[in-house]
Amino acid sequence: MNRISVSHGFAALGVLLFVTASASPAEWYPVAQFFAAIACFVVSHALAPCEDDLTPWWKAQLAKLRHRH
């Protein structure tokens, strides 16, 4: 298992925690789930920064906008 796969796993866990926290009753203290989700996203970003994946996409989008004008 490489660090990208582990990063995706933490990101997926973070999303799952956010979803369950939003659907949880107040008695379950969903704030703890929210903080755990944020922690998962931090770990995911530390393992594989999003900029590596998004930068080429954003550059392509900006290039398309420049060519339209």
N, C-alpha and C positions, 0 to 999 in steps of 0.2 A: 504494500500500500504506500503510495507516494504522498507528499505533503499537499498536493492539490486535492486528492481524494479526501484526505483528512479535513482540509479546509472546507470542502463542499459538505462534508458530514456535519461539521460544526454549524455551518450556515443553515442547513436543513433543520437541525435541532433548534436553532434560534427561531426560525420561522414557526416551527411546531409549538415552541414555548409561547410565542406571541399569540398564536391562534388560541391555544388552550387558556391563556391568561385572559383573553378578551371574552371567552365564553364561560369562564369560571365564576361561580357565585362569590360574593364579597367575603363570605366566611372562610374561604380557602386562601385568603391573602394573596391575590394575584400579583401584587407588587413584587413579591419574591420571584415569581415567574418572569415578570418583565425584566428585572435585573439580571436574572440568569440568562435570558435571551440576549440581552445586550452583551453580557460577558461572552457568550458563544460567538456573537458577531465580531467582537474584538479579537478573539482567538483566531477566527476564520480569516480576518483581515491581516493579522500578523503573519499567518502562514502563507497566504497568497494575496497580496494587495490587489484590490479591485482595479486599480489604475492600469495594471498590466493588461487586463482584459478589456477595459472600457476605452482606453485612450485611442486605440486604432479605430474603434467604432465612431467615437466622437469626431476624430479627424476626418473620417470619410463623410460624416454628416455635414460637417462644416464645408468640406470641399464641394459637396453637392449644392449647398446653398450659394456658394461663391459662383459656381458655374451657371446657376439659374439667372443671376442678375447680369 
